[in-house]
Amino acid sequence: MDVSGARESQKEKAVLLLNDHPGTTSLELAQYGILDRFQLARRLSDLRDNEGTIKNGPDRICNVNGELGLTS
């Protein structure tokens, strides 16, 4: 994925989504149709764990599936 630049592009999209919708879960962000839940979960993890660009927010009930979820 790194050769094509897709990972960087996905990270940029994830950051833009978070800027527009802070405090959301990856499943909630996926509802906007830019990236799917799994792409978002991977890129948000990259941004948090490897780059320190984002931090986790509080856990809360997800508006999509009604389960406890991690926010960013």
C-alpha angles and dihedrals in degrees: 000000000000094000093063095041092239094130093055091045091051091049091052091050091048092052091049090051091049092049089054095040111028119183095030131131122241089251091054091048090050089063088074090067098229097110130000122249094261095049089049094048091052096045094044088051090051091049093048104038104029104030106022089223094133136026131212118260125210122301112254141160110286114237091219105050103014093235130122108271141178116250131205 
